[in-house]
Amino acid sequence: MDNAYDRLLAVRSRFVHWYLRLERDLALCILEAVASAEDGLTRRQLLSRLDRLESDPDRRAARLDQAMLGLEEDGYLDASGPRIAFPSFLLRDYWRRNHGR
């Protein structure tokens, strides 16, 4: 019984790690894309820049919504207007300088 339980925990742990890594990679791509645009990006522009991560448009939109919720709650991005942008130019410039490609 313990062996089956340990295997289940190991599989779940790998899945959680994989899922968190995918979400982190998506958030990093979002931040990089927004940092590269002086005035931010529209949702449509951002979705088109993320097509290399997810080819299915519906899944891409759902993943963007989920990632944006976290990024907005953490204060990285502001999506209250027509464009998704950093709430401060200092944060945008920091991100661009230290993490931009």
C-alpha positions as CSV (number, residue, x, y, z in Angstrom):
1,M,0.0,0.0,0.0
2,D,2.7,2.5,0.9
3,N,4.5,1.8,-2.4
4,A,1.4,2.6,-4.5
5,Y,0.9,5.7,-2.4
6,D,4.5,6.8,-3.0
7,R,4.2,6.3,-6.7
8,L,1.0,8.3,-6.8
9,L,2.6,11.1,-4.9
10,A,5.7,11.0,-7.2
11,V,3.5,11.2,-10.4
12,R,1.4,14.0,-8.9
13,S,4.6,15.9,-7.9
14,R,6.0,15.6,-11.4
15,F,2.7,16.8,-12.9
16,V,2.5,19.8,-10.5
17,H,6.1,20.7,-11.3
18,W,5.4,20.4,-15.0
19,Y,2.2,22.5,-14.8
20,L,3.9,25.2,-12.7
21,R,6.8,25.4,-15.1
22,L,4.4,25.8,-18.1
23,E,2.5,28.5,-16.3
24,R,5.8,30.3,-15.3
25,D,7.1,30.1,-18.9
26,L,3.8,31.5,-20.2
27,A,4.0,34.4,-17.6
28,L,7.6,35.1,-18.6
29,C,6.6,35.2,-22.3
30,I,3.7,37.6,-21.5
31,L,6.0,39.9,-19.5
32,E,8.7,39.8,-22.3
33,A,6.1,40.7,-25.0
34,V,4.6,43.5,-23.0
35,A,8.0,44.9,-22.1
36,S,9.0,45.1,-25.7
37,A,6.1,47.4,-26.6
38,E,6.4,51.0,-25.4
39,D,2.7,51.5,-24.8
40,G,1.7,47.9,-24.0
41,L,-0.2,45.5,-26.2
42,T,-3.8,44.9,-27.0
43,R,-5.2,41.5,-26.0
44,R,-5.3,40.5,-29.7
45,Q,-1.6,41.5,-30.2
46,L,-0.6,39.5,-27.1
47,L,-2.5,36.4,-28.2
48,S,-0.8,36.5,-31.6
49,R,2.6,36.7,-29.9
50,L,1.8,33.6,-27.8
51,D,0.8,31.4,-30.7
52,R,4.2,29.6,-30.6
53,L,3.3,28.3,-27.1
54,E,-0.2,27.2,-27.9
55,S,-1.6,26.6,-31.3
56,D,-5.3,26.1,-30.3
57,P,-6.7,29.7,-30.1
58,D,-9.3,28.8,-27.4
59,R,-6.8,27.1,-25.1
60,R,-4.3,30.0,-25.8
61,A,-7.0,32.5,-24.7
62,A,-7.9,30.5,-21.6
63,R,-4.3,30.2,-20.6
64,L,-3.7,33.9,-21.2
65,D,-6.7,34.8,-19.0
66,Q,-5.4,32.5,-16.2
67,A,-1.8,33.9,-16.4
68,M,-3.1,37.5,-16.6
69,L,-5.1,37.1,-13.4
70,G,-1.9,36.2,-11.5
71,L,0.2,38.9,-13.1
72,E,-2.4,41.5,-12.4
73,E,-2.9,40.4,-8.8
74,D,0.9,40.4,-8.2
75,G,1.1,44.0,-9.7
76,Y,3.2,43.2,-12.7
77,L,0.6,44.2,-15.4
78,D,-2.5,46.4,-15.7
79,A,-5.2,45.3,-18.1
80,S,-7.9,47.7,-17.0
81,G,-7.6,49.8,-20.2
82,P,-7.6,48.9,-23.9
83,R,-3.9,47.9,-23.7
84,I,-2.1,45.5,-21.4
85,A,0.8,47.3,-19.9
86,F,3.1,47.6,-16.9
87,P,1.6,49.9,-14.3
88,S,4.8,51.8,-14.0
89,F,7.5,52.7,-16.5
90,L,10.1,51.8,-13.9
91,L,8.9,48.2,-13.7
92,R,8.7,48.0,-17.5
93,D,12.2,49.4,-17.9
94,Y,13.6,47.0,-15.2
95,W,11.9,44.1,-16.9
96,R,13.2,45.1,-20.4
97,R,16.7,45.7,-19.1
98,N,17.1,42.6,-17.0
99,H,14.9,40.0,-18.8
100,G,14.2,41.3,-22.3
101,R,15.6,39.5,-25.3
